[in-house]
């Protein structure tokens, strides 16, 4: 019996054991980080009329035709410059996009364990076989199978996942890799810019859809109630199965990872969301090199918006976050910030007041707990931030050094 239990435990942890034995690569060795730091590696596409697009080595490129040019002379097909972009982007990228099939276990009405199948999309970001996808695509998966664009099926192992960003890295054998997606820059996107998505909606592999960037800096809440900020909104059709696939610009560079849709019917209704690639690149680096994502934190355990209490208590200001409680040993506590020290009753609730009121962090206004997360989203461990507070009806500035957020 002991031997059987030991075998089961070893099987459940096989991915972690494999990674431990083989070791993790360094950040400098990752192919997509080299592209990020080497501007010469990025294709310089001046216009849709360019004769050839540079990019992924060995990738097939369709000649770019001018408007109303015959692309296939033998058939006399006339295409527009927009159609040429669609064709070029698909030919450049589709071989790096993969289908992801997962098997999870669930308990049915009769308390029997039954396997459940799931589908999603991912794309190869490194020739060693690293694939970027959504966390919700592979979450709780017992088996992960990747199907390449040529139909070849490969077993994949989990390298690391991050529920907070809804991103994950899986790995397949690098022996079969011929194409790698090129990661672009999501910092200079503009509303109205062309956007293309390649994925596997409803299991239909290698599907291209097109649209535009409809909005920037949106905030969404995932099914597990995780808030993701600064996401891209697009009207490029995204359906179940597209999750984890690339959102692309006209040069065939990945600018986002398709992650969710807004729908009242369960299908596409013109509003889809993608995680910006700059944010995803940083997460991917950490997942590959360490297997986890280290984030800074301030350490406010609980707080309440001053505006919610304005009808009951006069704090002397109209906006801000009242600190109710701080985590012991947190950066906020070590910097001298204070939580509540006396209890009051407001209606049916009891609340500790007397704590500091945070009004801003490095110039970002704070009025609710989520504002702290948004203010720290681009901060690094060890960064020093200026926290503006209101204490005893007097404004103050407190310098706080951010540390790594504990995993628990």
N, C-alpha and C positions, 0 to 999 in steps of 0.2 A: 504493500500500500504506500509506504514511504517513497519507494522508487517511482511509482506511478505519479505521485504528487510532484516529485522532483522533475520528472520529464515534462509535465504540464507547465511548471514554472519556467523551465528553460525555454520551452517553445513560445510562451507568451512574451518572453523578453529577448527573443532571438535578434530583433533589430538592434536593441541596445548593445547586446553582446558583440554582434558583428561590427558595429561602429567602434566599440571599445578596442577590439582587436586590430582593426585596420587604422584607427586614428582619424582625426578630422583634418582637413586641409587648412592652410593659412588663408587669411583674407586676401593677401597679395596674389595668391595663386588662382583666385577665382576669375574666370574669363570675363564675366560681366562687369567686374569691378575694374578690370583693365580698360574695357571700353569706356567706362564712365570717366576715368581719369585721362584718357588719351583722346583729345578732341580730333586728332587726325584720323582716328579709327572710325569716326562717324561719317556717314555718307553726306556729301555736299550736293544736294539735289536742288538746282536753281529753279527749275520750272518743270511742268508736266511734259515739255517738249524735249527734255534731256534724252540723249541717245541711249544711255545706260545708267542704271542705278548701282552704286557700289553697295557693299553690305556684307552679308554672311558669305564666307568663303565657300566656293563650289555651288552656291545656290543658283538655280536657274533664273534668268531674268528675261522677261519678254520685252522686245524692243518697244520703246515708247513712240507712239504715233501722234501726229498733230491732229487737231480736230478735222473730221471729215476725211481722214486718210484711210485707205483700204488696208486693213490689218492682215487679212488673209486674201491675197489676190485671187487665188483659185476659186474662192467662193464669193468674192465681191462683197465682203462684209464691211460696212462703213461704221466706224465707231467714233465717239466723242472723246475728248481729252479726259473727261471724268471716268468714262468706261475704261480707258487705258490704265488709269491709276488703279482702279479696282482690280484689273487683271494682273498688273505688275505686283501689287501688294500681296495678292493671294499666292502668286507663283513664288514670290520671295520668301513668304513666311509659313505657308501651310505645312511644309514638311517638318517644321519644328513644333507644331501643335499636335497634341496627343489626346486620345480618349482615355479617361480613367474610370475603371469599373471597380467597385468595392463590394465586399461582403461583410455585413455586420450580423450580429446575433441579437435576437429579441425574444421576449417571452410572450406567447399567445394567450388567449382566454383560458386555455386548459393547462396553463403553467408549463407548457412545453417550449423548449428552446428551438427556435426556427431561424434559418438564415434569411437575410434580407439583402437584396441587390440594390446598388446605387450607381449613378452615372454622373460624370462631370468632365471637365476639361482641364488641361494644363499645358505648359509650354516649356521646352528645353532651354535652359539658360547657361549651360556649361557643357563642354564636350565630354566631361567625365560622367554625364548622365543625370545631373541635377535638374529636377523639374519643379517649377513653381506653380502652385495652385491655391485654392481656398482651403482653409481649415475645415469648413463644414462639408467639403467634398469627401475628405478622408477620415473625419472624426469617428472614433470608435471602430474603425475598420480592422477586421481580423485578416483579411487578404486584400491586396491592392494589385490590380492588373492594368498595365498600360498597353494600349494599342497604338502603334506608330502609324504614320500616314500611309505606309506601304502594306498595312494590314498585319504586320508582325506583332505578336503578343509577347510581352515581357513581364515578369514578376517584379514588383517594386517594393522597396523597403522605406519605412518612415525615417527621415533624418531629423526632423523637428517640426513643431507646429506651435502657433501662437493664436489663442482664441481671441485675445484683445484686438488684434488687427485682422483676424479671420484669414490668416495666411499660413501656408505650410510648404515644406520642401520634402519631396520624395526622391528616390534615386533608382535608376535603372542601370543596366550594364552599359558602359560607354562604348563597347565594341560595335554597337549598331547605330551610333550617332553620326549622322551626316550633315545635319543642319541645326543651327542654334539661333534662337530669336535674338534680335538686336534690341537692347534696351535704350529707349530715348530719354528725353528730359521733359518732365511734366511741370516744371516750374514756369514755363513761358507759354502755357496753353491759353487759347482765346475762345470765348464763346462764338459759335458759328463755324469753327474749324471742322474740317471733315474728319469723321471717325469711322473706323471699320472694325468689325468683330469677326473672329473666326472661332468656331466652337463645335460642340456636338449636341445641339438642342434635341431633346427627346431621343437621344442616342443616334441621331442622324449625323454621322461624322463629316468633318471637313466642310462645314457650312459657313459661307461668307454672308454677312449682312452689313449694310452701310447706313450712315446717318451723319449727324453732326454732334458736336459738343453743345449741349443745351444750357448747361450752367456749371459753375465751379463752386468749390468750397461748401458743398452740401454736407449735412449730417444725417446719418441713418442709424437705426437701431436694429440689430440682427435678431434672429429668432430666439437666441439665448439671452436677449436683453443687453447686449454689448453695444455701446455707442461708438461709432466710427466717424471721425470728423474729416473735413477737407476732401470729400470724395467728389468724383467727376460724375455729372449727370449727362446721359446721352439718350438720343432717340433711336440709335442703331438697335434693331430688334434683338432682344436678349430673352431667351426662354429657358425653362428648366433643362439642365444639361450644359448650358453655356458657362456656368459658374467655374471660375478658375482660368478661363480663356483670356487671350490678349485683346485689348482695345488698342488699335493701331492708328498712326497718323498716315498721311499720304506718302511718306517715304518708307513705309513698312516698319517703322520703329514702334516698339511697345510703349504706350504712354499710360496704360492702366491695366488692371486685372478686373474683369467683369465679375461682380460679386452678388448682386441682387437686383430685383425689380420691384417697382410699386405696382400693385395689381389688386383689383377687387374680384377678378374672375379666375385667378390662378395662371393666366397666360399673359402675353405681352400686351401692354397698353400704352406704349410710347414713352415710358419712363424707366430707364435702367441706370444702374450705378456701378462705378468702377473705382477701385483703390488706385490712387496715383502711383506711378512706377517709381518715383523717387523715394516715396515712403516704403514701398515694397522692397526696393533694392537694399535698403538699410536692414530691414527685417530679415531678408534672405541671407545676407552676409552673416548675421549673428546666428541664425538657425544652422547654417552649414558649418560654421567654425566652432560653435559652442553648444548647439542643440537647444538653446533657449534664447529669450530676448530680455536683456537687462534694461530696465527703465528707471529713470529718476522719480523721486516722489517728494512731496512736501510733508505729508504725515497728518493731515486733518482727518480724524476718524469720523467725525460727524459735524455738520453745520446746517444752518438754516438761513434762508434769505431774509434780510432785514425788512424788505418790503412786505413779507408775509406777516410780520409782527407789528407793522406800523400802527395798526388800529388798537393795539394793546399796550405797547411800550414805546416811549419816546427815546430813541437812541441818539438824537441830535443830527442824524444823517438819514437820507432816504434810500440809499442803495449800498450794498455790500453783503458779505457773508459772515454771519455771526459764528465764531468757533464755539461749538458746544463741547467737543472733546478732542484731544490730541492723542496720537499713539505715543506710548512711552519710548523714549530714545529716538524719536523721529527727528529729521532735520528741523522741523518747525519748533519742536520742544527745545532742542539744543540751542536754537537761535534766540530763545526767550519768548516765543509767542505763548499766549495763555488761552486755556479753555475756560469753560464756565465754572463758577465757584459757588453759586447759590441757586437753589431750585425755586421755580415759580409755577403756579398752575394757571394755564390758559385754556378755558373751557374744560374739556375732558382730558387734556394733556398736561403732563409735567415736563418742564424744560429747564435745563441749566443755563443761566445767563451770567453775565459778568465777564465773558471772554472777549478777546480782541475781535474786531470786525475787519476782515480783509477787504480792501477796496480795489486793489490792483496788484498785479505781478508783472514787473518789467514793462509797465505801460499798458498791459491788457486789463481791462475792467473786469472785476470779479463781483458777481451777484448771486451765483449758485455754485454748488460743488462741481458740476461739470465744467465750469469755467476754469477751474484750477487745472484739470486735465488738458484742456485746450491750450492753456498758457504754457504748459510744460512739454507739449508734444514734440517740439523741436529742440528741447534741451538735452544735454548730456550729463552723465554722472560726473560729479565734480564741479559742474557749473555753479556760479554764484548768481543768485537772483535777488532783485530788490523788491521786497514786499511792503506795500503801503497799507498801514492799518490805522484804525481809529480806536484809541484806548482812553477811557475816562474823558470822553468828549474832546480829545486832542489828537490831531493827526501825527503819525510817526512813520519813519522808514526803518525797516529791519532787513539786514542782509542775511540771506540763508544760503548755505552750501548744500546742494542736492546730493543725496546718496542713493544707492541702488534700492529699489523697492523690494521688500522681502517677498518671497514666492508665496508665502501663506498670508 
